[in-house]
Amino acid sequence: MLVNNKQESIVCFPIDSEKTLQLIPGVNDVREDLRNAALQRCKKQAQRMIDQALIVVEEAQPVSLGDLTQGRAVALVRETLDEKLLKTWKGLETRKGVLSEIGKQLAKVAVTEG
């Protein structure tokens, strides 16, 4: 499930005494069980952030970027800072324009982390 953190900072939701769900800025690929656990534990905080559009939960996650129009796929890539997710999409995508945008975004992520 994709969760888009629209803020410029990491958002943390404790799941239990040992686990925390961290959402980096941009699009995050979150397992549904972790999302549900975080929402259960931090229901008011999460709902407030959703209501204020600080985080956006994509209920119907596309199987791949190929399920989206090229424009929507490019926009989603531009909002993604998760290197693992970008690399996964790169291995599945076939459209030149989307692949080019993935390459640009991976370069940005590498510069930010390096």
Secondary structure as UniProt FT lines:
FT   STRAND          2..5
FT   STRAND          11..14
FT   STRAND          20..23
FT   STRAND          26..29
FT   HELIX           32..41
FT   HELIX           43..51
FT   TURN            52..53
FT   STRAND          55..58
FT   HELIX           65..67
FT   HELIX           70..78
FT   HELIX           83..92
FT   HELIX           96..113
//
